[in-house]
Amino acid sequence: MSSRTTGKPDDTDDFSVEALVKSEFASEVVYLDTASLGLPARRSLDALEGALEAWRVGRASPADYDASVAESRKSYASFVGVELKTVALANQVSVFAGLVAAALPDDSEVLVVNGEFTSIVFPFMAQGRGIEVKEVPFERLADSITERTTLVAVAAVQSADGRLVDLEALVDATGATDTKVLLDLTQAVGWLPVDASRFAYTVCAGYKWLLSPRGTCFFTVRPEFVDGLVPNNAGWYAGEYPWDSIYGGPIRLASDARRFDISPAWHSWVAQAPALDLLTEVGPKALHAHAVGLANRFRAGVAWEPSDSAIVSLGTDADVGERLARAGIVGSTRVGRLRLSFHLNNTLDDADKAAEALSGLVHA
């Protein structure tokens, strides 16, 4: 894989992802754990440091943070291909999964896959009231959808091992049965191009592949389904004009998906806005080519076949942790397997060092 890419939106030949990595990231290790926590870009840290300094000296005002929130919403809407009016903001995935769960009829069947990340499982299991949560094998998801299925709640990319859901098969199967989909994009958006407008609901936490501090989360809802959700978490920020809805009734919520906003964790959004600017500069296609290309370079280095994911899940020998520590490589362990994830902050050298460190220690 070349260290250069022509995947920038204007496809200019002089665009180098690896040059961008050097200017924006300053990791002291080979960091291969974006699937747990993304690294901050320099521009995000600069924005955050400025905001913290203004807070320190008493020159910060709550309204000052509105621009970062608005910029983040706009950038994310464009990044996933939806209208601005369909995007709501909160702090974590389960807030929006709970919103969808609370709106389901009592006799609903919700289909999830075995071993799914619990933030989009527990809110449905917690409902009781006759809602059946049915767990099925990952490979059988589309085939398990029937006329009885009210909703499918699934991550586009599985957190534990990086497997990709067949979105075309999911769309076809749910379209044939009029089943809604809640698609968790937390492990996808930032490296995998996704058209969120195809699904009733999508949700995405920003602290992994969107490179923000913890405390940002995006929700999209197709316009025809907005009125079917009750804004149970509505506060002042869910108002049509938030600064005019901070006291008393009558209720005056936003007419679009902003009615599902919760009050933002301000400094997280200060850092999220420039991170999304960075990802947009590179573009979804180039991000995908870079991340998957590095993952496959690593896979080739350990004599594995290529894959379609930026996340690699490996069986390992017992002493692999010590070997990685000596090599200065950071990954994570999920379901008893080593998980490595490749993103914008990584380079060809990172993939090669990881492959060298793990040579002879990994198995399927």
N, C-alpha and C positions, 0 to 999 in steps of 0.2 A: 504494500500500500504506500502510495506517495505521501509525503508530508504536506503536499499541496492539494487543494480541492477546488473545483469549479462550481461548487454548489451554492455560492452566494446568490441572493435573489437576482442580481443583474449578470451573474455568470462571468464576472471578470476574471481573467487568468492570473491577475496579480494578488488574488486573495488567498492568504495562507492561514488556515486554522491554527497551525502550530505557532506562528508568529503572534497570533491573538492570545494563545495560551500563555506565552511568555510575558505579554504585557498586562494580562488581567489576573493571573493566578500566581500564588507564591507558596505553594505547598513545600514543606521540608521533607516530605516522604513521597513514596509512590502511592498516591491516594486512589484506591479502587473501591470506594464504598459510597458512591453517590446514592445508591439504592437505600442507604440508611440516612444519609445527611449530605446534602450538596455543599461544595465549597463556595465561599463568597467570592465574587469578582471584585477587583479593585474599585471599580466605579460604584459598586454597592457600598463598600466599606467607606469610601469617601463621602457619599451621601449620608450614610448613617452617622459618621463622625461629626459632620456638620450639624446634623439635627441634634445630636447629643450635646454638642457645645452650646447651641442656641438654648437648649433646655437648661444646661448648667448655669448660664449667665442670666437666666430669666427673660430671654427674648423669644421664647417659643410660645406660640398660641395654638390651641387645638385646631382652629380653622386652617392653620398653615399646612396641616397634613392632608387636607382634602385633595390637593393636587396629585400627590403620590397615589392615593387611593383611586382617583379617577383615571390617571395614566395607566395604572396596572389593569384596571377593568378593560380599558380600551385596547391595550396591547394584547391581553389574553384573548379577548373576543376575536381579534384579527388572527391571532396565532392558531386558534382551533376552528376558525371558519364559521362563526355565529354572529348574529346581530348583537350590538351592544346592549339592547334592551332585554336580552335573554340571560344576562350574566348577573349573578348575585355573589356576594362576598361574605366570608366568615373566617373562622380561625382553624377549623379542623373538619375532616371528612365526616365524622359521625354526626355533626350538627345537621348536615344536609341529608344524610342517610336517614336520620331520625325524622326529618321533615317529610320525606317520602313515605316512610313506614307509617307514620301517624295518619296519613291520608288514605291508606288502603282499606277497602271493605273488610268486614270481619271474617268472611269466608275465603279470603285470598290465599293463593298458593304462590310462594316466592321461591324461585329456583336459584340456588347458589352452588358453587363447585366445592368439592372436598378440599379442605385446607386453605380456604379463602381467607384473606386478611380480615380480622374480626370487625374492623370499623364499618364494614358494609354488610356484616352478618348479624352482629349483636343487636343493632337497633330493631331488626325485624323479629328476632327471637324474643326480644323483651316485650313485644306487643301483647302476646297472649291473645285473648279475645277471638280465638278460632283461626287465627292466621297460621298457616302451615308453612314452615321453612323446610324445603326439601333439598338435601345435599346430594349431588350427583358427581360422577367422575368427570374430571376436566375434559377428557376426550369425548364425552357423551353429552356435553352441554346442549348443543343445538338439537340433537336427536331426542333429548328429554323434554323439549318444549311441546306442550299440548294445548288444546283449547281451555283446559283447566288452569293453565299458568297465567297468573295476573301480571307478574313482574319477574324479570331476571335481574339479579344484582351480581355483578361480576367485575373484576379488574381486567382491563384490556391486556395488561402485562402482569403476570403473577409475581407477587412480591418475593416468595420463597425461592423461586428458581428461574424467573425470567421467561417462562413460556408465554407465547402470544396467543390470545384468543382469536379464533377465525371469525373476524368481524363480519365478513361477507355472509358466512353461513348463519351467524347470529341474526343479522338483519333479515335474511330470507326467512328463517324459521319464525321469528317473532312477527314479521309482516303477515305471514300466512295465518297466524292465530290471533292477531290484534293484541299481542303482548307487549307491554312497555319494558324498556331497559333502563336500569340505572348502571351506567358504565363508570367505573373508577379509573381515572386516567393518571393517578398519582405516580405510577411507575412508567408512564408512557410519554406524556407531553413534556417536551424538552429534548427528546431524541427520536421519538416515533411520530411521524406525521399522522394526525387524526382529524377527521371531519366530525366534530361534535354535534353538528346540526342533524345528523342522521338518527340520533337517539333521544328518547323522551327526556332523559336527565343524564348529565355527566357531572362528576365531581373530581377535583384535583387539588391536593395539598401542594403548597409551593416550596416546602423546605428540602425537597430532594432534587429533582431534575430541573426545577425552576430556580434553584440557587438562592432562595430567600432564607432569612431566619425563620424559625418555627413561629407560626402565628398567622399565616396567610392560607386561604383556601378559596377556590373558585367553584361555582355551581352554575351549570347551564340548564335551562328548562325551555323546551319548545313552547312557542307562544300559546298554542292551543291547550297546553296543560297548566298554565299559570294559575288559572282560577280553580283548578282542582286541588291545589295545595293550600292549607291553612298556615299563615305566617305565625306559628306558635311562639317563635322567639322574637317577635317584633319589638323593637325599641325605637328610640328617637331616630336612629340612623336608617330605619326602614321607611321613614316618611318621604313624601313627595319632595318636600324641601326640608332636609334634616334639621337645619338650624331654626326652623319655624315649628318644629314638632317636638320640642324638648319638654313641654309641660302640658298636662291635661288633655281632655277630650275636646271635641269628638275625634274619633280615629280618622287619620288622614294619611294613609299609606301610599307609597309609590304605586303608580298604575302598572308598572312592569315588574320584572324579576327583582328589582331593587327592594321590593317589599319584604324579601327574604334575607336582606342584609342583616348582619349583627354589627354592633359598634366595633370599629376596627382597632386592632392592636397597632397603634400608630407607627411605631418605629420599625416594625416588621414590614409595613407597606412602603416606608421610605426606602428600604433596601430592595424590596421586590420590584419596584418600578424600573430602576436602572438595570436590574438583572434581566427583566423581560426585554428591555431595549437591546441588550447584548445578544440574547437568543434570537431576537427578530433580525438583527444585523446579519447574523450567520445564516439564518433561515432553516426551516424544518428539514428540507432535503439534505442540506450540507451537514446539519447536526446528525441526521440519521446515517449518512455515509461515513462520517467521522467515527461515531460511536461503534457502529456495527463493524466497520472496517478494523478498528483497533481490537475489538473482541475477537474477531476472526483471525487477526494476526497472532493474538495470544493463543487461540485454539490451535492454529497451525504449529506454533512453537512447542506445544505439548502433544503434538501428533493427533489432534482431534479434527473431525470434519467441521466445516464452517456451519454457522447457524444464522438465524435472522434476528437475534436479540443482542442488545448491549449488555445483558446480564449473563454471566456464566456461572453455572452451579456445578461444583466438582466434589466427587468423593476423594478423600485424601488419606494419606498415611498419618500415623499418630503424631509424628514430630513436625508436621507442617507448620504449626504455629511458631515454633522456635526458628525454623528456616525463614519464614516471612519476616519475623521481627528482626533477624540479623540483616536481612536485605532491605529493611525499611519500607516494607510493603504493608498497606492497611487494607484489609477486607473485612468481611463479617461472616458469621456462621448462622445459617438458617436450616431448620429441620435436619441437623446433624451433618450438613454439607457446607463446604466453603463457598461463599458467594462473592464474586468479583463483578464490579460494574464499571463500565468505561463511558466517560462523558467528555464534555468540552475541555475540561481541565487536564485531560490526559494527552500523552504524546506517544509516538512510535516507540520511543525509548522505554516508556512505562510498560507497554505491552511486552517488549522484549525482556526487560528485567524480571517481570512477573513470570514469564515462561521459563526463563533460565532458573529462577529460584524454585520453581515447582516441577522441574523436569524429573520424571521418574517417581513422583510422589502423588500423582493424581490418577483417578480411574473413574469410569462412568458410574 
